[in-house]
């Protein structure tokens, strides 16, 4: 007996002594009708063996494992006797996918695939990002969160409860990957427009990180989804035997703050000060407060505030390319004054100041309504930052009245108020403006302030529309066809994350989100603008994200925000060298003991 190290990517012809013990098809290659292809001439040493290999999603290739890999990794016989390329595997997934009747079923099958074969999962997504985006994220992810207790399969991410405050580091050490560069975290209190879903909110960070990879090329092995469970105030969930979280009401105040402090400290201590932490779906008060508290201390941002702001401003800037007007010519009415609205107004003011408008004049152009009506001077309990936008006007709860009064050029809905943009409002907007800008940005689709069809029909095709969730193309009676733009944060956070991670940026200023908005608007072609699109198609989202990341790196190095050195000379090429690929790797096993005389490999 001798120890043999397999060093090549191709096996030499198997000697008779071994081939006689294998199935009849082994020596001559794959079974008829199947394909076997070695993916790399430099196979990766894989120390996992046997059943563990095909139960580990990042390395499992299913029937794409070659004969030599099956032999070396100890999985020969654990797989069906056929070799199938990734293309064939993709075809099999799609044939089954196309038979499913509901989006929730489609979500489940894709998440099951991710739990089984990670590279094939991302190959499926990248084959048609525009088709699969609404399934793996908005709007279907909201439905998935609502049914999380029923559809729960293999656990994904870390669940850290408030009772774990003193040993968060131990929980982080339980995660199998060491080189984490991005964490997406939620406490589940304000999931999309659906409210407090507690631990069922885990679908949000897992969905966001899926888009980190699919849209931005960030390796899934560098990503960690986290659910911070502090309880829930959702009485229905507290009574639900299938609820997976803590069965008590939400913890508030000092204990909550100490828990968040402990979490941020533990993440930074474990993964480094340049580890990105993206906050998702926290309630308004906590979202603003925690952003203000942590933004200059950690590498973090809040996607609901800053990401939404960036994609909304990008849509506005693209709309101005259609209207041929300046930003300073616009007047805005917001329905909603929460995280999204405040983030958008803040970034709009920055953009207006960049155009030469003073901050007081910029504020005058923005009118805001919340659940208590128009924000006016003297009103009590306005909440975080709203007083800046208070107008000297009488109290009103009617959006129609405000629209008639202000005659805005742009109305933006971020209040999850279904149908709030009434027929009268849409007709009035068309009477004030040759090309009215109407953004119904609330998610999921069921919460949208109006549909694309109503906007285009009631404005006689002159409306410039964007939504938070996708809408189908609309054809009017005159034959005009419009493809509505979707103001999806996926245009923002994957590219921002890629740039921040690549440059090891330690703090993320708002200028990065304005820069991102400007670039997204530039990416929209004249052809797509003529179709009604305000955003580039998702078919090119990976390239758009890479170019956003390159812009961010340029900014970071100019302003001494980056800590990765030496500075790359060709930043786009540098970024492309880092992005994740869904192509299968070629593997070889560790050293094995086989009969010496039977092998034609080097004996050591």
N, C-alpha and C positions, 0 to 999 in steps of 0.2 A: 504494500500500500504506500502511496505517496501523496503529499499535499499539492494540489494543483491550483494555480492562480489563473483565472480566466481574464485575459487582458484585452482581447479584441472585441470588436462589435459584431463580428461574424464568426459563427462556429465553423471549425473545420469539418469535413465530412465525418459523420459518426462512424466509428469502427463497428464491425459486424457484431462484436460482443455486446455493445450497448444497443445498437439499432435493433437487434433481434428481440430485445425486451420491450421495445416501444411499439405503439400502434403502427399499422402498415403505412400510414401517410407521413410519418415523421421524417424519414430520411430524404424523401423527395420534395418536402416543402409543404405548403398549406393544402388543405382539402380543396377539391375542385370548386371553383366559384368563389373562393375566398382569397383575400390578399394578405400577405405578410410583408411588412416593410420596416427595416431598421431606420429609426428616425435620426440617429446621430452616430458619427464615427468616433465620438469620445463619450462612451457610456458612463453614467453616474454610478459610483459605488453605493449600493443600497444595503444597509445592514439589517433591515427588516427582512423576515423570511416567512414563507408559508402563508397560512390563512391571514396573518396580520397584514400582508401586502395588499390583498384585495379587499380588506376592510378599512383601509386608510385612504380617505378621499383624495388628498393631494397627489398621491402616487399611483392610485389604481387606474389601470387602463382597460380593464375588462378584457374582452377578446382581442384587443390590440397588442397584448403581450406576445412577443415573438417566441418561437420555440426555444431558442437559446436562453431567453429571459425566464421562461417558465421552468426550464431545467435548473438554471443557476439560482433562482429565487425560491425554489421548492414549491411552486404552485402548479406544476404539471399534474394534471388529473383533477385539479380543483376548478378548472375551466372547461367549457365545452370544446371538443376537438376541432376548432375552426379558428382561423385568424380573420379579424375584421378591422379594416382601417377606421380611423376616426370619422371619415366621410360616411362610411356605411353605418356606423353607430349613430351619427347625426340623423341619417335617413330613418333609422328605426325609431328614434325618439320622436321625430316629427310625425311619422305615420300614426303613432299612438296619440300624440298631442292633438292632432287634428280631429280625432274622434271624440274628444272631450267636449262636454256641452256647456260648462260654466267656467267663468274666470277663476273661481275659487278652486275648482278641480285642476285647472291648468297651473295655478300657483302651487298647489300641493305636489303635482308631479315634478315641477321644476325644482322645488326645494328638496324633494326626495332624491333627485338626480344630483344635486349639489352635495348631499350627504353621502353619496355613493362614489361619484366620479367627478371631481372638481373641475378638471380641465375640460371634460366633455360638456359640463354645465356652462362654462364660459364660452366654449365654442358655439353652443346653441344660441346663447345671448348675442354673441358678436355676429352671428349669421344674419340677424335681422333685429337690430337694437330697437328700431321704432316699433316693431311688432311686440317685442317682449317687455319693453319698459313698463307699459301699463299693467303688466301682470306681476312682475317682481317688485314693482313699487307702485306709486300712485296711479290709479285709485284702488287697485285690488288689495294692496297691502293693508289698507284700512279695514276692509272686510276680513282679511286674514287675522288681524289683531282682535277683532270682535269675536272671532271663532277660535282663538288660539288654544283654548282649553280642549277643544274637540280635535283640532288638526295637528296638535303637538306630536312631533315625531322624535327625531334625534335631537337632544339638547344642543343649542348653539349659543356661544357666548357665556358670559359670567353673570350670575344673579348674585348681587351683593346686597344684603339686607342691613337695615340700620342697626340691627343687633350684632353685626359683624364689625362695627366701627374700630375696635381695638385689634383686629387681626386681618385687615384688608390685605396687607402684604402677603400673608399666608395664602389667601385666596388667589391673588395674582400669580403666586408661584405655582399654583395648580394648573395654570394654563400651559399647554404643551409647547407653545412657541415662545422663544426668548426674545427674538428681535422684533418686538412690536414698535411700529412707528406711527400708528394712528389708532385712536380709540374713539368710538362713537357711543355716547352715553345718554340715557334718558331716565327720568323717574316716572314716566308713564302718566303724568297728570293731565296733559293736553295733547292727546294723540290726534294729529290732523285737526279736523273740525268735529271730532267725535267725543272729545272730553276725556275724563279720567278712566283709563283702562288698566291702571296698575301694572302688574307684571305681564299682562297680555300685550303691553307695549313693546316687548322685546322684538316684535316684527319690524319695528322702525330702525333700530341700529343695525340689525342684520341686513335689512333691505338697503340701507344707505351704503353699507360697506360693500355690498354686491355691486353697486354702481361705482364705488371707488375703483374697482377692478375692471368692470365692463366698460366704463366710460373714461377712466383716467389711467388705467394700466398699473395701478398700485397692486402689488402682489397680495393675494389674500392671506398669505402667511405673515404679513406685516400688520394685519388688521385685527382689532379686538372689539366686538360688540359687548356692551355692558348695560344691564338693567339695575338701577339703584332702587331697591324696594323699601319704601318707607311706609307702606300701607296704602290703602285706597279709601276714598270717600264715596265710591260707587256702591250703593246699597245692594244693587242687583248682583254685583260680583261677590260681595261679602256673603251673600246667601247661596252662591253657586257652588255646588260640591266639586265642580270641575275647575274652579279657579285655582291657579297654581301659585299665587302670591301670599303674602302675609294677610291673615284674616283680622286686621284691625284698621282703624281709621288712620289717616295720614298723620305722621309726626311733623310738627311745625316748630318754628322758633329756634332757640339756641341749640337744641339737640340736633335738629336738621342741619344747621349751619356747620356744626362741629363734624358731622358725618361727611358733608361735602368737602370740608377742609382736609379731613383725613384721607378721603379718596384721592383728591388732587395731589396731595403730598405723596401718597403711596405710589401712584402712577408715575410721577416724576422720578421718585427714588428708584423705582424698578426699571423703568424704560428710558430714563434720561430727560433732560430739560427741554430737548427739542422734540419730544414725543407730542404729536398733535392730538388735542382733545376737542372733539366736535360735540357741542351740546345740542340735543334734539328734544323738542316737544315738552319742555318744562312750562309750567303755568307762567302767565305774564309777569307777575311780581318777582318770582324767583329768576326768571330768564334775564330780565334787565339787571337785577341786583347782582346776580352771579357773574354776568358779563362784565359789569363795571368793576367787580371785586377782583376778578382773575385775569382780565385781559392783558394787563401789564406785568403780571407775575408769572404767567404760564403761557405756553404756546397753545392757544385755544381760540375758538370763535363759536358763536351761536348761529346755526344755520337758519333758524326761523326768523331771526332778526337781520343778520347780515347777508346770508345767502339769498333769502327772498328779496331783500333790498336790491342786491346786485342784478338778479335776473329781471326784476320789474323795471329797474332803470334802463337795463339793456333793451327791453322791449319798447320803452318810451323813446329812447334814442333812435331805435330802428324806425319807429313810427314817424319821427321827425324827418326821416329821409323820404317818406311818402308825402307828408304835408308840405315839405319844403319850408318849414318854419323853424325858429330858434327855440331852445328850451325856455328862454326868458319871455317868450310870447305866450306861454301856457298858463292856464289856471286849473288847479286840481281840486277835486272833491273826493274825499275818502269816506267810504262806508266801512267803519271799523277803526279802532285806535289802539289795537293791541301790539304784539311783538312785530308782526309783519308790517303794519302801517307805520309804526314809529321807526322801524328800520328803513323803510322806503323813503319816508320824509327826510330823515337825517341824510341819506345819501343824495337825495334830490337837492337838498340845500347845498351840499358840497359841490355838486355838479353846477348848480346855478352860480355859486361863488366863483367857480373856475371860469364861468362865462362872463364874469364881471359884475354880477348882481350882488348887492350887499346882503348880509344875512337878514336884517329886518325886512327888506323888500322881498326877499325869497320867502320868508315866513308868511307874508301877506298873500302870497299866491296859493296858499294851501289851506283848505277848509276841511274840517274833520267832524265826523259824526260817530258816536259810539252807541251803546245800548240805551243810554240816557238822553240821546238826542244830540243836537248840534253843540259842539264845545264852545261855550260862550263865557265871557268874563263874569266873575261873581258866582259861578256855579261851584257847588261844594263837591268834594271827593272826586276830583278829576283824575287822579292817579298819576302814574309816573310820566313826566314830561309833557303831559297834555296841555298844561297851562300856557306853554309857549304859543300854542295855536289857537288860543281862546279869542273869539271875535266879539266886538262890541255890537251885539245883535240880540233881538228878543229870542226867548226860548222857543224851540220847535223840535218836534219829533218826526217830521215829515221829510224824507229824502226828496220827494218830488218838489216840495216847496223850496228846499235848499238849491236844487238844480235850477229851478226857474229864477231864483234870486241871483245866484252866482254866475250862471251861464258859463259853466266850465268848458274847457276844451278837452279835458281828460277826467273820466270818473274811474275810480279804482275800488273794487270790492274785495275786502279781506276780513269779512265779518262772519263767514259761514252762514249767511242769511239767504236761504234758497229763494230764488225768484225776486230778490229785492229790487233789481233793475226792472221796473215795470214797463209795460208797453208805452205808457205816457212818458216815462223818463227817456226811453230810447228815442221816441219821436221828437221830444224836446231837444235832445242832444243833436239830432240831425238838423233841427231847425236853426240852432245856434251856429253850427259849424259845417263847413263844406265836407270835412273829413273828421268826424268825431272819433275820439280814442276811448275805447270801452274795454276795461280789463276786469274780468270776473275771475279773480285769482283764488277763490276759496276751494279747498279740497275736503273730501273727495268730490267726484262729479256731482253727486246728489246735493252738495252744499253750494254749488255755483250760483252766483247772483243772476245769471241769465245764460241761456244757451247760445252757441254760435249761430244757429239757425235764426233765432229771434232777433239777434243783433243785426245780422245782414239783411233780413227781410224788412224789419221796421225802420232801418236807416236807408233802405233802397240800395243796398250794396255799397254805401259810402262809409260805413263804420269800419274802423280799424280795431280788430278784436284780438284779445289774448285771454287765455284761461289758465288756471292752475292744473287742471286735469285735461286729458285729451278729448277733443270733439272731432267727429268725422267731417269730411269736406261737405260744403253746402253748395247746391246749384239752385239759383233763383229762376223764376219764370222766364226772365229775359235771356237765359242761357249762361249767365255769368257763374263761374265756379270759384269758390274761395276755399283755401286750406288754412284753417285757423292756427295761429301760433300758440304753442303751449309754453307758458312761463314756468318751466320745470327747473327746480334748483339743481338738477343734474347737469345743467349747463355751467354751473358755478363750482360746487364743492369738489368734484373730482379733479378739475384742473388746479384749483387752489391747493388742494391737498397734495397733489403731485409736486407742485412748485415748492411748497413749504417743506415737504419731506426731503426733496432732492437738495435744497439749499440749506437744510438744517436751520430754518428760520425760527427764532425763539419767541417772537411776538408778531402778531398780525394786525397791522394798522388798517383803518377803514379805507385808506387810499388804495390798498390792494383790491378791495371790492369794487371801487369806482373804476379802477384800471381794468378789472375783469369785465365790468358792464360795458365799457367802451369797446373793448375788443370783441365781445360777443356781437354787438351791434354791427361792427365792421365786417364780421364773418358772413352776414346775410347778403346774398347776391341780389342784384336788381331783379333777376328772374323770380326769385322766391318772394321778394317784396310785391311783385305784380300779382302773385297768387294769394296774397294776404298773409303770408308767413312773416313773422317778426323775429324768428329765430332760425338758425341754420338747421338743416335736417339732422335727425339723430343718426343717420347713416354715416355721418362724418364726425360724430361726437368725440371719438378718440383723438383725431387730429386736432380738433378745436381745443380740447383739453390740454394737449401737449403745447400748442401755441400759447394758450393762456399761461401755462406753467413757465414757459420761456420768458414771457413778459414779466411775470412775477419775479423770476430770478434776476432779470435785468434791474428791476426796481430794488430788489433786496441788496444786491451788491453795490448799487449806487448810494444807498442809504445805510450801509453798514448793518444790515439786518441778518445777513447770511453768516453761517459759521462753518460752511463746507468750503475748504480750500485745497488746492488752488482753484480759482474761479475758472469754470469751463469757458473756453474760447468760443466754441460752437454750442450754445446752450440747447438748441433743439435736438442736435445730434446726441448730446449728452443725455437728455431726457429719454430719447428713443432707445438708448442703450439700457435704460433702467426698467422699461415697461414690461409688464407681465405678458407672457404669451401662452395661449391655450394649446399650443403644439405639444404633443407627448414627448417626454424625455425618453432616452434609451438607458436602460438600467443593466447593471451587472451585479452579481452577488459578491459576498465576501469570499474568503478562501474555503474550498471544499475538499473533502477527502474522497477520491474516486479511485478505482483500480488503475494503477500507474500504466500498465501495459496497454490499457484500453484507450488511452487518451493521446492526442497528437499535440497537446498544449505544452507549454514550458513547465517543467517540473522544478520546484524550489525546495 
